[in-house]
Amino acid sequence: MSDSTSAARFPAGALFDLDGTLLDSAPDMLATVNRMLASRDRPPLALADIRPVVSRGARAMASVAFPELDADGVAALVPEFLAVYDEELGRHSVLFDGVEPMLAALESAGTPWGIVTNKPEYLAVQILPQLGWQTRCAVLIGGDTLAERKPHPMPLLHAANAIGIAPEACVYVGDDARDIAAARAAGMPSIVALWGYRLDDDDPIAWQGDVMHDAVQALSDPAGWPQP
């Protein structure tokens, strides 16, 4: 009789968040906000200041850098943030340790993988050739690709359809509550990436993902994925 580990298999399709899940992009984000601060003769932030909110987008990072601003003031900084970030994109970021072996294991098993991120599509697209993923990534959905973005299920459903796999046969991996909420709404199993970016008061257990892992390396083994 085979045990559960030997019977485990990779999912039919794998979809990932980008920042905080595959890519440690916090250093790029830090360089961006520090350029904005320097242009106003303000002192720089440390990586620890910005890292917890990276997955929450430009507004969250601008709020940390300029805490005195209200919501409208923060929103007004978003175009500047994106313009500066466009210049810093990929200059400082690195893949999380274990990402490449994990993707190779999926590919060896015949599992197509893709990216569903809330990052603007034009920025996400630029990252693929930097990583050599332009022919490996089966689908890329950005935050502005469709009419809705995570936590709405539309991006995940669209991505699953694009790779020709039913949502329930895919797995979504993300490091933010919105990722897991989107997967649940799409009827897609999910993995909570605990190695990503979180605030101290976040409770990832409450997100109700199907599986939680502390390190990417667990996903190089089929037993690390939710099983049908």
N, CA, C and O of each residue as an XYZ file, in Angstrom:
912
protein
N       0.856     -1.194      0.000
C       0.000      0.000      0.000
C       0.886      1.235      0.000
O       1.809      1.324      0.809
N       0.629      2.186     -0.883
C       1.437      3.394     -0.934
C       0.982      4.360      0.135
O      -0.207      4.435      0.446
N       1.926      5.105      0.705
C       1.551      6.080      1.725
C       1.076      7.367      1.058
O       1.116      7.498     -0.165
N       0.618      8.331      1.893
C       0.019      9.551      1.353
C       1.026     10.392      0.605
O       0.675     11.084     -0.351
N       2.300     10.338      1.039
C       3.323     11.137      0.373
C       3.567     10.634     -1.040
O       3.668     11.423     -1.980
N       3.661      9.304     -1.188
C       3.948      8.767     -2.517
C       2.772      8.963     -3.457
O       2.948      9.003     -4.675
N       1.546      9.090     -2.887
C       0.364      9.280     -3.711
C       0.133     10.748     -4.061
O      -0.688     11.055     -4.925
N       0.853     11.659     -3.397
C       0.636     13.094     -3.610
C       1.057     13.491     -5.020
O       1.974     12.909     -5.599
N       0.375     14.483     -5.553
C       0.749     14.981     -6.878
C       0.585     16.492     -6.938
O      -0.179     17.090     -6.180
N       1.320     17.081     -7.854
C       1.200     18.511     -8.070
C      -0.176     18.812     -8.671
O      -0.790     17.937     -9.281
N      -0.660     20.044     -8.499
C      -1.967     20.373     -9.086
C      -1.902     20.429    -10.606
O      -0.823     20.481    -11.195
N      -3.065     20.418    -11.221
C      -3.116     20.518    -12.681
C      -2.627     21.870    -13.163
O      -2.071     21.982    -14.256
N      -2.832     22.895    -12.354
C      -2.362     24.235    -12.682
C      -2.005     24.979    -11.414
O      -2.649     24.782    -10.383
N      -0.990     25.832    -11.467
C      -0.553     26.604    -10.298
C      -0.513     28.089    -10.658
O       0.068     28.478    -11.671
N      -1.131     28.901     -9.824
C      -1.136     30.346    -10.015
C      -0.548     31.008     -8.779
O      -0.773     30.561     -7.654
N       0.201     32.068     -8.997
C       0.925     32.715     -7.905
C       0.694     34.225     -7.897
O       0.572     34.857     -8.946
N       0.638     34.780     -6.702
C       0.851     36.207     -6.527
C       2.320     36.467     -6.854
O       3.119     35.532     -6.901
N       2.679     37.725     -7.078
C       4.062     38.033     -7.457
C       4.857     38.582     -6.279
O       5.711     37.888     -5.726
N       4.582     39.819     -5.895
C       5.331     40.467     -4.816
C       5.021     39.813     -3.478
O       3.864     39.758     -3.061
N       6.048     39.321     -2.812
C       5.864     38.678     -1.519
C       5.587     37.197     -1.602
O       5.488     36.524     -0.576
N       5.460     36.679     -2.814
C       5.203     35.248     -2.991
C       6.298     34.606     -3.841
O       6.947     33.656     -3.402
N       6.502     35.111     -5.035
C       7.622     34.665     -5.868
C       8.819     35.604     -5.743
O       9.967     35.162     -5.678
N       8.536     36.893     -5.711
C       9.579     37.910     -5.805
C       9.670     38.727     -4.525
O       8.672     39.268     -4.050
N      10.872     38.810     -3.973
C      11.132     39.701     -2.840
C      11.441     41.081     -3.408
O      12.601     41.448     -3.594
N      10.388     41.831     -3.677
C      10.511     43.122     -4.356
C      10.592     44.279     -3.389
O      10.666     45.429     -3.822
N      10.582     44.015     -2.083
C      10.634     45.091     -1.105
C      11.832     46.029     -1.306
O      11.680     47.237     -1.121
N      13.023     45.520     -1.680
C      14.138     46.451     -1.893
C      13.888     47.444     -3.029
O      14.319     48.593     -2.941
N      13.202     47.024     -4.091
C      12.841     47.962     -5.161
C      11.873     49.026     -4.642
O      12.003     50.207     -4.965
N      10.906     48.595     -3.838
C       9.926     49.517     -3.284
C      10.595     50.512     -2.336
O      10.259     51.696     -2.319
N      11.543     50.009     -1.553
C      12.269     50.896     -0.634
C      13.044     51.958     -1.403
O      13.025     53.134     -1.039
N      13.724     51.545     -2.462
C      14.460     52.515     -3.278
C      13.522     53.568     -3.857
O      13.885     54.736     -3.991
N      12.311     53.133     -4.196
C      11.330     54.062     -4.764
C      10.903     55.111     -3.759
O      10.967     56.306     -4.046
N      10.466     54.678     -2.578
C       9.994     55.659     -1.596
C      11.135     56.523     -1.094
O      10.925     57.692     -0.770
N      12.347     55.969     -1.022
C      13.472     56.777     -0.549
C      13.873     57.837     -1.569
O      14.344     58.908     -1.188
N      13.696     57.559     -2.855
C      13.913     58.606     -3.854
C      12.876     59.709     -3.718
O      13.194     60.890     -3.860
N      11.643     59.327     -3.444
C      10.590     60.317     -3.240
C      10.870     61.160     -2.002
O      10.671     62.375     -2.015
N      11.325     60.524     -0.948
C      11.660     61.257      0.271
C      12.854     62.177      0.059
O      12.842     63.326      0.500
N      13.887     61.673     -0.616
C      15.083     62.477     -0.851
C      14.770     63.729     -1.659
O      15.361     64.783     -1.424
N      13.847     63.622     -2.608
C      13.489     64.785     -3.430
C      12.792     65.865     -2.615
O      12.649     67.003     -3.063
N      12.361     65.497     -1.419
C      11.707     66.451     -0.522
C      12.566     66.747      0.701
O      12.085     67.304      1.688
N      13.852     66.366      0.630
C      14.810     66.584      1.720
C      14.350     65.953      3.038
O      14.484     66.528      4.118
N      13.806     64.753      2.895
C      13.382     64.019      4.081
C      14.250     62.776      4.235
O      14.753     62.251      3.241
N      14.433     62.299      5.463
C      15.329     61.155      5.682
C      14.752     59.875      5.110
O      13.536     59.746      4.967
N      15.623     58.923      4.781
C      15.158     57.663      4.193
C      14.526     56.747      5.226
O      14.743     56.883      6.430
N      13.741     55.813      4.720
C      13.183     54.751      5.545
C      14.116     53.545      5.518
O      14.981     53.434      4.649
N      13.931     52.652      6.470
C      14.631     51.360      6.480
C      13.739     50.299      5.848
O      12.523     50.468      5.764
N      14.350     49.209      5.407
C      13.584     48.137      4.776
C      12.485     47.623      5.699
O      11.391     47.291      5.242
N      12.774     47.557      6.993
C      11.783     47.059      7.947
C      10.540     47.949      8.007
O       9.464     47.483      8.383
N      10.679     49.221      7.641
C       9.537     50.134      7.662
C       8.552     49.836      6.543
O       7.339     49.931      6.732
N       9.071     49.478      5.389
C       8.234     49.338      4.197
C       7.819     47.896      3.923
O       6.772     47.652      3.321
N       8.624     46.957      4.355
C       8.413     45.553      3.980
C       7.031     45.000      4.330
O       6.443     44.300      3.506
N       6.484     45.287      5.526
C       5.201     44.659      5.865
C       4.040     45.050      4.953
O       3.067     44.304      4.848
N       4.126     46.214      4.287
C       2.983     46.692      3.499
C       3.185     46.565      1.993
O       2.356     47.043      1.219
N       4.266     45.934      1.569
C       4.550     45.849      0.133
C       3.401     45.204     -0.639
O       3.049     45.663     -1.725
N       2.821     44.150     -0.085
C       1.748     43.451     -0.795
C       0.473     44.287     -0.898
O      -0.442     43.930     -1.640
N       0.409     45.383     -0.167
C      -0.814     46.193     -0.140
C      -0.786     47.344     -1.139
O      -1.742     48.115     -1.228
N       0.306     47.463     -1.889
C       0.297     48.382     -3.011
C       0.889     49.754     -2.748
O       1.346     50.069     -1.649
N       0.863     50.569     -3.817
C       1.508     51.871     -3.797
C       0.934     52.792     -2.722
O       1.682     53.507     -2.055
N      -0.380     52.781     -2.550
C      -0.988     53.664     -1.553
C      -0.506     53.342     -0.154
O      -0.211     54.244      0.630
N      -0.424     52.055      0.164
C       0.024     51.656      1.496
C       1.467     52.084      1.734
O       1.807     52.560      2.818
N       2.310     51.916      0.728
C       3.712     52.303      0.892
C       3.864     53.818      0.981
O       4.678     54.312      1.762
N       3.093     54.558      0.192
C       3.134     56.020      0.269
C       2.639     56.504      1.625
O       3.126     57.510      2.141
N       1.677     55.795      2.204
C       1.171     56.165      3.525
C       2.235     56.012      4.599
O       2.318     56.820      5.524
N       3.057     54.960      4.471
C       4.147     54.773      5.425
C       5.198     55.865      5.256
O       5.717     56.392      6.239
N       5.508     56.200      4.008
C       6.541     57.204      3.747
C       6.086     58.605      4.115
O       6.891     59.436      4.536
N       4.779     58.870      3.954
C       4.237     60.210      4.222
C       3.024     60.081      5.151
O       1.888     60.289      4.724
N       3.264     59.741      6.408
C       2.162     59.433      7.328
C       1.260     60.613      7.644
O       0.154     60.430      8.154
N       1.718     61.822      7.347
C       0.908     63.004      7.644
C      -0.204     63.240      6.625
O      -1.101     64.048      6.862
N      -0.148     62.543      5.503
C      -1.112     62.776      4.432
C      -2.417     62.015      4.660
O      -2.419     60.910      5.203
N      -3.525     62.626      4.235
C      -4.803     61.921      4.257
C      -4.924     61.067      2.997
O      -4.004     61.015      2.180
N      -6.063     60.402      2.850
C      -6.233     59.464      1.738
C      -6.077     60.143      0.389
O      -5.481     59.575     -0.527
N      -6.611     61.365      0.255
C      -6.491     62.079     -1.017
C      -5.045     62.459     -1.302
O      -4.590     62.380     -2.443
N      -4.325     62.870     -0.263
C      -2.923     63.222     -0.439
C      -2.081     62.038     -0.840
O      -1.179     62.160     -1.669
N      -2.374     60.884     -0.251
C      -1.658     59.654     -0.608
C      -1.964     59.266     -2.047
O      -1.062     58.915     -2.808
N      -3.238     59.330     -2.417
C      -3.631     58.966     -3.779
C      -2.930     59.840     -4.810
O      -2.597     59.374     -5.900
N      -2.708     61.100     -4.471
C      -2.050     62.017     -5.394
C      -0.589     61.644     -5.638
O       0.000     62.053     -6.639
N      -0.007     60.871     -4.728
C       1.396     60.458     -4.869
C       1.567     59.193     -5.701
O       2.680     58.865     -6.110
N       0.476     58.483     -5.952
C       0.575     57.194     -6.638
C       1.216     57.313     -8.026
O       2.088     56.503     -8.340
N       0.832     58.278     -8.875
C       1.494     58.381    -10.182
C       3.005     58.593    -10.069
O       3.770     58.025    -10.848
N       3.435     59.405     -9.107
C       4.871     59.605     -8.903
C       5.528     58.311     -8.436
O       6.611     57.955     -8.899
N       4.876     57.617     -7.526
C       5.420     56.347     -7.046
C       5.630     55.385     -8.212
O       6.698     54.786     -8.340
N       4.615     55.236     -9.059
C       4.709     54.288    -10.168
C       5.784     54.693    -11.174
O       6.469     53.838    -11.735
N       5.930     55.999    -11.399
C       6.945     56.466    -12.343
C       8.353     56.177    -11.826
O       9.219     55.734    -12.580
N       8.572     56.428    -10.544
C       9.896     56.157     -9.957
C      10.139     54.653     -9.879
O      11.235     54.174    -10.170
N       9.107     53.921     -9.483
C       9.249     52.469     -9.386
C       9.570     51.843    -10.738
O      10.309     50.860    -10.808
N       9.026     52.399    -11.795
C       9.319     51.914    -13.141
C      10.818     51.950    -13.415
O      11.343     51.095    -14.127
N      11.501     52.936    -12.853
C      12.955     53.064    -13.039
C      13.744     52.156    -12.105
O      14.872     51.773    -12.416
N      13.159     51.811    -10.966
C      13.855     50.955     -9.994
C      13.518     49.474    -10.161
O      14.135     48.615     -9.530
N      12.541     49.184    -11.009
C      12.017     47.831    -11.159
C      13.116     46.818    -11.477
O      13.810     46.939    -12.486
N      13.262     45.838    -10.622
C      14.223     44.767    -10.856
C      15.664     45.094    -10.528
O      16.538     44.241    -10.685
N      15.932     46.297    -10.080
C      17.321     46.675     -9.800
C      17.824     46.117     -8.475
O      19.025     45.918     -8.297
N      16.913     45.866     -7.555
C      17.309     45.446     -6.212
C      16.607     44.164     -5.762
O      17.063     43.505     -4.827
N      15.515     43.810     -6.414
C      14.710     42.663     -5.971
C      15.384     41.340     -6.334
O      16.224     41.273     -7.230
N      14.992     40.302     -5.616
C      15.496     38.946     -5.858
C      14.354     37.963     -5.664
O      13.379     38.262     -4.974
N      14.475     36.788     -6.276
C      13.505     35.726     -6.019
C      13.677     35.223     -4.591
O      14.790     35.191     -4.066
N      12.577     34.835     -3.971
C      12.702     34.159     -2.681
C      13.445     32.848     -2.882
O      13.294     32.181     -3.905
N      14.245     32.492     -1.892
C      15.043     31.271     -1.957
C      14.121     30.068     -2.147
O      13.172     29.872     -1.388
N      14.410     29.277     -3.159
C      13.624     28.083     -3.431
C      12.610     28.232     -4.549
O      12.009     27.243     -4.966
N      12.402     29.457     -5.049
C      11.394     29.662     -6.096
C      11.773     28.936     -7.385
O      10.939     28.238     -7.962
N      12.994     29.085     -7.838
C      13.376     28.459     -9.113
C      13.277     26.933     -9.068
O      12.713     26.349     -9.992
N      13.802     26.258     -8.032
C      13.621     24.794     -7.984
C      12.146     24.397     -7.929
O      11.757     23.378     -8.500
N      11.326     25.194     -7.245
C       9.905     24.887     -7.166
C       9.234     24.990     -8.528
O       8.456     24.114     -8.906
N       9.534     26.065     -9.273
C       8.956     26.211    -10.611
C       9.448     25.104    -11.541
O       8.688     24.589    -12.360
N      10.716     24.745    -11.409
C      11.252     23.652    -12.230
C      10.557     22.334    -11.924
O      10.314     21.533    -12.827
N      10.235     22.106    -10.651
C       9.531     20.875    -10.279
C       8.132     20.846    -10.886
O       7.677     19.802    -11.353
N       7.448     21.996    -10.879
C       6.129     22.069    -11.508
C       6.238     21.773    -13.002
O       5.455     20.999    -13.552
N       7.214     22.396    -13.643
C       7.383     22.205    -15.085
C       7.712     20.757    -15.415
O       7.217     20.217    -16.403
N       8.540     20.128    -14.598
C       8.886     18.720    -14.835
C       7.670     17.811    -14.705
O       7.582     16.767    -15.350
N       6.732     18.231    -13.855
C       5.520     17.449    -13.659
C       4.449     17.765    -14.703
O       3.382     17.152    -14.711
N       4.739     18.723    -15.579
C       3.780     19.099    -16.606
C       2.704     20.055    -16.129
O       1.660     20.192    -16.768
N       2.954     20.719    -15.004
C       1.985     21.660    -14.445
C       2.257     23.071    -14.958
O       3.302     23.637    -14.634
N       1.362     23.656    -15.741
C       1.553     25.040    -16.156
C       1.374     25.974    -14.956
O       0.563     25.709    -14.069
N       2.136     27.063    -14.938
C       2.023     28.020    -13.843
C       1.910     29.438    -14.401
O       2.403     29.743    -15.486
N       1.260     30.273    -13.640
C       1.069     31.652    -14.066
C       1.047     32.593    -12.881
O       1.155     32.172    -11.730
N       0.904     33.869    -13.177
C       0.956     34.924    -12.168
C      -0.322     35.739    -12.217
O      -0.763     36.170    -13.283
N      -0.912     35.945    -11.046
C      -2.054     36.854    -10.903
C      -1.694     37.834     -9.795
O      -1.658     37.468     -8.620
N      -1.429     39.078    -10.174
C      -0.945     40.101     -9.259
C      -1.832     41.336     -9.333
O      -2.521     41.552    -10.330
N      -1.814     42.140     -8.285
C      -2.497     43.436     -8.334
C      -1.569     44.540     -8.829
O      -1.986     45.692     -8.952
N      -0.314     44.198     -9.114
C       0.610     45.156     -9.715
C       0.098     45.519    -11.112
O      -0.398     44.645    -11.822
N       0.207     46.796    -11.525
C      -0.205     47.143    -12.894
C       0.456     46.223    -13.918
O       1.633     45.885    -13.796
N      -0.300     45.834    -14.907
C       0.183     44.847    -15.874
C       1.472     45.289    -16.557
O       2.375     44.474    -16.748
N       1.576     46.567    -16.929
C       2.760     47.012    -17.664
C       4.028     46.862    -16.838
O       5.107     46.667    -17.397
N       3.916     46.950    -15.509
C       5.082     46.737    -14.651
C       5.372     45.240    -14.495
O       6.526     44.817    -14.556
N       4.328     44.453    -14.296
C       4.530     43.007    -14.135
C       5.144     42.389    -15.383
O       5.999     41.509    -15.288
N       4.705     42.853    -16.564
C       5.221     42.317    -17.825
C       6.730     42.558    -17.942
O       7.452     41.720    -18.482
N       7.201     43.692    -17.440
C       8.632     44.015    -17.541
C       9.491     43.063    -16.724
O      10.661     42.853    -17.045
N       8.924     42.488    -15.675
C       9.700     41.625    -14.785
C      10.007     40.277    -15.430
O      11.058     39.692    -15.169
N       9.097     39.778    -16.270
C       9.261     38.429    -16.808
C      10.585     38.224    -17.535
O      11.289     37.261    -17.231
N      10.961     39.094    -18.492
C      12.251     38.859    -19.166
C      13.456     39.035    -18.244
O      14.501     38.426    -18.475
N      13.326     39.849    -17.216
C      14.421     39.994    -16.257
C      14.713     38.677    -15.549
O      15.848     38.402    -15.161
N      13.662     37.866    -15.389
C      13.793     36.588    -14.690
C      13.888     35.402    -15.644
O      14.047     34.263    -15.207
N      13.791     35.664    -16.939
C      13.793     34.583    -17.914
C      12.502     33.799    -17.928
O      12.488     32.617    -18.273
N      11.401     34.463    -17.549
C      10.124     33.774    -17.423
C       9.181     34.048    -18.581
O       8.059     33.542    -18.583
N       9.596     34.827    -19.559
C       8.648     35.244    -20.590
C       8.083     34.085    -21.397
O       6.981     34.195    -21.933
N       8.810     32.978    -21.496
C       8.282     31.815    -22.206
C       7.840     30.710    -21.252
O       7.292     29.697    -21.688
N       8.072     30.896    -19.975
C       7.715     29.866    -18.989
C       6.389     30.157    -18.304
O       5.642     29.233    -17.983
N       6.095     31.406    -18.082
C       4.863     31.807    -17.406
C       3.698     31.666    -18.382
O       3.675     32.320    -19.425
N       2.728     30.811    -18.045
C       1.652     30.481    -18.975
C       0.606     31.584    -19.073
O      -0.066     31.697    -20.098
N       0.453     32.396    -18.039
C      -0.517     33.491    -18.058
C      -0.074     34.540    -17.042
O       0.454     34.210    -15.981
N      -0.295     35.798    -17.380
C       0.011     36.903    -16.469
C      -1.184     37.843    -16.442
O      -1.568     38.403    -17.469
N      -1.766     38.012    -15.267
C      -2.882     38.926    -15.071
C      -2.437     39.996    -14.083
O      -2.034     39.684    -12.962
N      -2.510     41.255    -14.498
C      -2.162     42.368    -13.621
C      -3.388     42.947    -12.949
O      -4.518     42.539    -13.217
N      -3.142     43.910    -12.067
C      -4.237     44.516    -11.333
C      -5.175     45.332    -12.189
O      -6.313     45.588    -11.797
N      -4.706     45.748    -13.371
C      -5.549     46.538    -14.274
C      -5.843     45.809    -15.581
O      -6.332     46.418    -16.533
N      -5.554     44.527    -15.635
C      -5.822     43.751    -16.857
C      -7.315     43.618    -17.115
O      -7.771     43.678    -18.257
N      -8.065     43.436    -16.043
C      -9.505     43.184    -16.139
C     -10.275     44.277    -15.412
O      -9.684     45.205    -14.860
N     -11.579     44.160    -15.418
C     -12.424     45.156    -14.758
C     -12.343     45.065    -13.236
O     -12.654     46.033    -12.543
N     -11.930     43.919    -12.714
C     -11.812     43.713    -11.273
C     -10.409     43.221    -10.936
O      -9.695     42.701    -11.794
N     -10.032     43.390     -9.688
C      -8.752     42.897     -9.185
C      -8.998     42.162     -7.873
O     -10.074     42.271     -7.284
N      -7.998     41.415     -7.420
C      -8.149     40.724     -6.139
C      -8.519     41.734     -5.036
O      -7.958     42.829     -5.008
N      -9.431     41.397     -4.147
C      -9.931     40.062     -3.785
C     -11.096     39.543     -4.629
O     -11.659     38.495     -4.316
N     -11.463     40.253     -5.683
C     -12.504     39.726     -6.576
C     -11.969     38.466     -7.254
O     -10.780     38.409     -7.569
N     -12.801     37.464     -7.486
C     -12.320     36.216     -8.100
C     -12.043     36.314     -9.598
O     -11.408     35.421    -10.158
N     -12.506     37.381    -10.263
C     -12.387     37.459    -11.712
C     -10.979     37.181    -12.231
O     -10.837     36.401    -13.173
N      -9.916     37.790    -11.654
C      -8.575     37.526    -12.203
C      -8.171     36.053    -12.132
O      -7.543     35.538    -13.058
N      -8.522     35.383    -11.054
C      -8.165     33.966    -10.926
C      -8.968     33.111    -11.887
O      -8.434     32.183    -12.495
N     -10.244     33.418    -12.025
C     -11.076     32.657    -12.967
C     -10.598     32.863    -14.400
O     -10.570     31.920    -15.191
N     -10.222     34.097    -14.733
C      -9.725     34.401    -16.077
C      -8.418     33.653    -16.342
O      -8.221     33.101    -17.424
N      -7.523     33.640    -15.340
C      -6.233     32.960    -15.503
C      -6.427     31.463    -15.689
O      -5.786     30.854    -16.546
N      -7.312     30.865    -14.888
C      -7.567     29.427    -15.033
C      -8.116     29.120    -16.417
O      -7.715     28.140    -17.045
N      -9.024     29.947    -16.888
C      -9.581     29.746    -18.221
C      -8.503     29.874    -19.296
O      -8.509     29.139    -20.284
N      -7.581     30.811    -19.094
C      -6.523     31.043    -20.086
C      -5.593     29.846    -20.229
O      -5.072     29.589    -21.315
N      -5.380     29.107    -19.128
C      -4.512     27.924    -19.222
C      -5.337     26.651    -19.424
O      -4.790     25.548    -19.447
N      -6.658     26.810    -19.570
C      -7.515     25.687    -19.909
C      -7.714     24.675    -18.805
O      -7.894     23.485    -19.065
N      -7.680     25.153    -17.554
C      -7.833     24.251    -16.413
C      -8.941     24.777    -15.510
O      -9.002     25.976    -15.236
N      -9.806     23.901    -15.052
C     -10.903     24.302    -14.175
C     -10.357     24.928    -12.894
O      -9.334     24.475    -12.380
N     -11.015     25.956    -12.373
C     -10.524     26.619    -11.161
C     -10.272     25.666    -10.005
O      -9.292     25.815     -9.275
N     -11.152     24.687     -9.837
C     -11.001     23.765     -8.716
C      -9.804     22.830     -8.879
O      -9.389     22.181     -7.919
N      -9.250     22.756    -10.084
C      -8.072     21.922    -10.337
C      -6.779     22.728    -10.274
O      -5.688     22.169    -10.383
N      -6.905     24.044    -10.098
C      -5.737     24.909     -9.914
C      -5.535     25.154     -8.421
O      -6.413     24.865     -7.608
N      -4.370     25.688     -8.075
C      -4.096     26.151     -6.714
C      -3.516     27.553     -6.819
O      -2.672     27.818     -7.676
N      -3.970     28.453     -5.946
C      -3.417     29.805     -5.917
C      -2.567     29.980     -4.668
O      -2.967     29.584     -3.572
N      -1.395     30.574     -4.841
C      -0.441     30.785     -3.749
C      -0.261     32.286     -3.557
O       0.092     32.993     -4.501
N      -0.501     32.782     -2.337
C      -0.355     34.206     -2.086
C      -0.040     34.498     -0.631
O      -0.208     33.647      0.242
N       0.422     35.723     -0.387
C       0.872     36.100      0.958
C      -0.019     37.132      1.625
O       0.344     37.676      2.669
N      -1.193     37.416      1.035
C      -2.054     38.456      1.567
C      -3.474     37.924      1.706
O      -3.875     37.010      0.985
N      -4.229     38.494      2.629
C      -5.614     38.069      2.835
C      -6.433     38.181      1.555
O      -7.312     37.356      1.308
N      -6.149     39.198      0.739
C      -6.894     39.360     -0.516
C      -6.665     38.188     -1.462
O      -7.563     37.800     -2.210
N      -5.462     37.628     -1.426
C      -5.158     36.478     -2.285
C      -6.037     35.285     -1.932
O      -6.611     34.633     -2.805
N      -6.127     35.019     -0.642
C      -6.863     33.843     -0.199
C      -8.364     34.066     -0.363
O      -9.099     33.135     -0.692
N      -8.819     35.296     -0.135
C     -10.233     35.605     -0.339
C     -10.616     35.438     -1.808
O     -11.689     34.923     -2.122
N      -9.731     35.878     -2.707
C      -9.998     35.731     -4.141
C     -10.070     34.259     -4.534
O     -10.944     33.857     -5.303
N      -9.150     33.460     -4.004
C      -9.153     32.033     -4.317
C     -10.428     31.369     -3.809
O     -11.039     30.568     -4.516
N     -10.828     31.700     -2.593
C     -12.041     31.096     -2.042
C     -13.257     31.459     -2.889
O     -14.106     30.612     -3.168
N     -13.331     32.728     -3.294
C     -14.470     33.169     -4.101
C     -14.470     32.508     -5.480
O     -15.523     32.344     -6.096
N     -13.282     32.132     -5.961
C     -13.173     31.473     -7.266
C     -13.360     29.963     -7.181
O     -13.353     29.285     -8.208
N     -13.526     29.428     -5.976
C     -13.624     27.984     -5.816
C     -12.302     27.287     -6.065
O     -12.271     26.140     -6.512
N     -11.193     27.990     -5.772
C      -9.848     27.490     -6.064
C      -9.110     27.212     -4.756
O      -9.070     28.088     -3.893
N      -8.525     26.029     -4.577
C      -7.709     25.776     -3.389
C      -6.578     26.797     -3.286
O      -6.130     27.342     -4.295
N      -6.119     27.052     -2.058
C      -5.119     28.094     -1.869
C      -4.043     27.685     -0.876
O      -4.239     26.821     -0.020
N      -2.895     28.343     -1.026
C      -1.773     28.172     -0.107
C      -1.377     29.547      0.416
O      -1.177     30.479     -0.362
N      -1.266     29.671      1.733
C      -0.808     30.902      2.365
C       0.717     30.881      2.418
O       1.320     29.996      3.026
N       1.328     31.873      1.767
C       2.789     31.986      1.731
C       3.254     32.792      2.944
O       3.295     34.021      2.899
N       3.598     32.108      4.005
C       3.992     32.781      5.240
C       5.354     33.449      5.133
O       5.727     34.238      6.001
N       6.100     33.143      4.079
C       7.405     33.781      3.899
C       7.275     35.205      3.338
O       8.276     35.911      3.219
N       6.081     35.623      3.001
C       5.877     36.912      2.337
C       5.785     38.082      3.290
O       6.412     38.092      4.350
N       4.989     39.078      2.898
C       4.909     40.345      3.629
C       3.616     40.402      4.438
O       2.527     40.216      3.896
N       3.746     40.661      5.734
C       2.553     40.778      6.581
C       2.799     41.793      7.681
O       3.926     41.961      8.146
N       1.728     42.471      8.096
C       1.784     43.305      9.278
C       1.800     42.430     10.519
O       1.349     41.285     10.484
N       2.322     42.970     11.621
C       2.424     42.186     12.846
C       1.068     41.709     13.343
O       0.967     40.644     13.953
N       0.022     42.494     13.085
C      -1.287     42.113     13.598
C      -2.111     41.281     12.616
O      -3.269     40.968     12.893
N      -1.533     40.925     11.487
C      -2.222     40.030     10.558
C      -2.356     38.640     11.186
O      -1.470     38.188     11.912
N      -3.461     37.980     10.901
C      -3.691     36.621     11.395
C      -3.938     35.707     10.194
O      -5.089     35.503      9.808
N      -2.884     35.156      9.600
C      -3.067     34.346      8.394
C      -3.923     33.104      8.602
O      -4.488     32.574      7.645
N      -4.026     32.634      9.840
C      -4.902     31.485     10.097
C      -6.350     31.860      9.794
O      -7.130     31.040      9.310
N      -6.695     33.110     10.087
C      -8.070     33.577      9.867
C      -8.412     33.695      8.385
O      -9.587     33.781      8.028
N      -7.408     33.699      7.524
C      -7.676     33.800      6.086
C      -8.297     32.504      5.552
O      -8.956     32.506      4.512
N      -8.084     31.419      6.259
C      -8.691     30.121      5.927
C      -8.199     29.572      4.589
O      -8.984     29.066      3.787
N      -6.904     29.676      4.363
C      -6.321     28.988      3.224
C      -6.309     27.488      3.463
O      -6.441     27.030      4.598
N      -6.153     26.736      2.402
C      -6.166     25.272      2.534
C      -4.878     24.738      3.146
O      -4.892     23.746      3.875
N      -3.761     25.405      2.844
C      -2.452     24.983      3.332
C      -1.668     26.241      3.683
O      -1.853     27.284      3.056
N      -0.794     26.150      4.684
C       0.111     27.246      5.041
C       1.527     26.705      5.063
O       1.776     25.609      5.566
N       2.464     27.486      4.509
C       3.869     27.076      4.535
C       4.758     28.240      4.926
O       4.512     29.387      4.554
N       5.806     27.920      5.689
C       6.771     28.933      6.113
C       7.827     29.214      5.057
O       8.460     30.269      5.092
N       8.032     28.295      4.119
C       9.113     28.433      3.147
C       8.681     27.890      1.792
O       7.878     26.962      1.698
N       9.237     28.495      0.745
C       8.917     28.088     -0.629
C       9.283     26.624     -0.867
O       8.597     25.919     -1.607
N      10.363     26.175     -0.237
C      10.889     24.842     -0.510
C       9.843     23.749     -0.321
O       9.932     22.698     -0.956
N       8.856     23.976      0.539
C       7.814     22.966      0.753
C       7.030     22.691     -0.523
O       6.441     21.619     -0.666
N       7.014     23.639     -1.450
C       6.226     23.484     -2.670
C       7.000     22.779     -3.784
O       6.454     22.557     -4.864
N       8.242     22.430     -3.542
C       8.979     21.596     -4.500
C       8.578     20.140     -4.384
O       8.915     19.329     -5.247
N       7.861     19.804     -3.325
C       7.367     18.454     -3.085
C       5.865     18.452     -3.336
O       5.160     19.299     -2.788
N       5.354     17.530     -4.144
C       3.909     17.502     -4.389
C       3.081     17.389     -3.118
O       1.931     17.829     -3.084
N       3.653     16.804     -2.075
C       2.918     16.660     -0.811
C       2.665     18.004     -0.148
O       1.836     18.101      0.757
N       3.369     19.039     -0.587
C       3.170     20.356     -0.013
C       1.968     21.101     -0.565
O       1.623     22.179     -0.082
N       1.328     20.526     -1.579
C       0.186     21.166     -2.239
C      -1.117     20.542     -1.768
O      -1.135     19.364     -1.411
N      -2.218     21.308     -1.758
C      -3.514     20.707     -1.450
C      -3.796     19.561     -2.415
O      -3.568     19.674     -3.619
N      -4.288     18.474     -1.874
C      -4.554     17.296     -2.700
C      -6.046     17.201     -3.021
O      -6.880     17.529     -2.176
N      -6.389     16.760     -4.221
C      -7.800     16.627     -4.596
C      -8.536     15.678     -3.652
O      -9.734     15.448     -3.819
